[in-house]
Structure formats: structure tokens, C-alpha cells
């Protein structure tokens, strides 16, 4: 490989040549759109920190879900904002009144073939805003992982009963996948896959989401259960554990500052990997585009292609409907 015999610019000379040698693709088939379900009726609340994203009530979300399905997006990921919060997040396993259970029934009857993935976590449902039950150790409040697993299992079965297609535990609770898998299997839900947020970092990029889902911790932070951004081996340990516990798809989150993790997970385990392009990553491009500093479409597509190049099979992104339109 020597110049002048080798000239790498030859294959970049025109769009057709570039297309011919392109290694990575962005396709609507691999996209998941997150949706925020708000209690009440006739609600479509704009989320100020996330331009063009909304909180939807159950009665209004079905129409939007139909549009998502018609755009070819195969799946939505549901987050709930319940009417009432309590210390243990009991809305999450309420078969009759639970916000997600109601949303599932409405969505599965309105758009049966749209995959409904549910967030299995307590943070949007607890009054303290943490992802698990609290207990005290030496005078400070900490997460009780073992007690939380029991509640997550209840939440998971209740979601499955209401029609969830895939369950996505996101709390970084030790043992959550094993306990959810066992509960599903004992309750005739052997066929329901688990998409685990195995490698979830304690990130500043979740800021806008916490406003959108009204799930910010009321004291402290999540550094005692989410991974320290300076580490990568721990992410691989987490992923290995979750695969051994029965996870079918692995999520890496956030995505853009963690492409190395996406790559290591993919090359080490060869399982389906989803990269979660989180709220802060979405908001950054939107803000820069509004100021005229970035071309929104080009920057969004480039970010998502970079995650596919890193090894992500699936992209969870608030831009899913935009991308679906752009790719048409
Ligand atoms: C927790 C959860 C969070 C996100 C998804 N699930 C927030 C957190 O851990 O604080 C963040 C998603 C985003 O920022 O887009 N249930």
C-alpha cells in the first residue's frame, strides 16, 4: 500500500462510489422511540428541556403511537408519570390503576403490532426519586437492592400481564435481571425478553429526562448504584452478570460519550446491543441547531451512525420519528 499506486481518495470521488463502499447503515428498523406517559386526560405537555418531545396522557398517546408505527419504527419504550408517588413505588405493580398498565392496554389495542417495551424501575414512582427501596446504614439512606428486586419482579409481571412485549430494567439494582427472569418464568411469561440497562453510567446527560419523567432524586445522587464514568471494566462485569442472569438485549447508556463501551460489549459478548442516545445528547444538538451552530439533520445522523459503527444494533433515540422521515 504505497502512494501513488494507492490513492484512498479514489473511492470517495462521488456519491455512488461512497455509497458502494459504505460499511454502516442507519435504518428505521433498528430504532426505538421513548414515550412519556402522564396521568390524566387530554394531555400533550411540551417538555421545555427537550424540544419537540411531549408528555402524553393515555388517551392521546395512541394517535402518536400510530404515527410512529406508520413511519416504520418497530418499538416504543414507555416511561410513566403516575398520579401518586409513595416510598415504595406501588403504582408500578398496580394491575388496575397503574399508569403503564393502562397505557399498555390502550396501545396494544390501538396499534397491536407496535412493540411496547416498558421501563422497569421505581424512580418515577417513588416520592424520594431513587430507583429502589431505601434503608438506613450508619445514619444515611441507601438503596436496599435485595428488597428492590422483589418489587421489580412484581412490576415486571404486572407489565407482562397488561401486554408488555419486552421488559427493560433500568435501575442498576444488583440481581434485578435474575429476579425478573425467575418471576416471568414462574408466571407463564417465559417468552418475554429482557432488555437490560446493564451498563448504565451515573451521567450528567440524564438532566432533561429527569424533568421529562419527573423522577429526579430528592436527595443525594445515583452514584452508589450507577457506574462511575471513569470505568469500563465494571461495565463488562455488569454485562456478563446480566447475560448470565438471562438478559436478551444489553443497553449501554448514555451512548455518545460511551461508544468505547458499546464497542467492547459488542466485541466481547456478541449479543444484541442497544445504545441509548439520552435526553442530554438530544438536547445538545437541538440547542446548537436552534442557535444556528449545527445542522440538526446532519449532526443527528452522524451521531447515530457513529453508534452503529461502534457496534450498536439498536438505537434508542428521541429523534426516531425525525430520522424515519429523513430516511424516506
Ligand atoms: C431511570 C432512567 C433514567 C433514564 C432512563 N431511565 C434516568 C436516570 O437514571 O436518572 C434516562 C434517559 C435519558 O436521559 O434520556 N428509570
Boltz pocket constraint, residues with backbone or C-beta under 6 A from the ligand:
constraints:
  - pocket:
      binder: B
      contacts: [[A, 119], [A, 121], [A, 122], [A, 123], [A, 124], [A, 170], [A, 171], [A, 205], [A, 206], [A, 207], [A, 208], [A, 209], [A, 210], [A, 215], [A, 222], [A, 277], [A, 278], [A, 279], [A, 280]]
      max_distance: 6.0
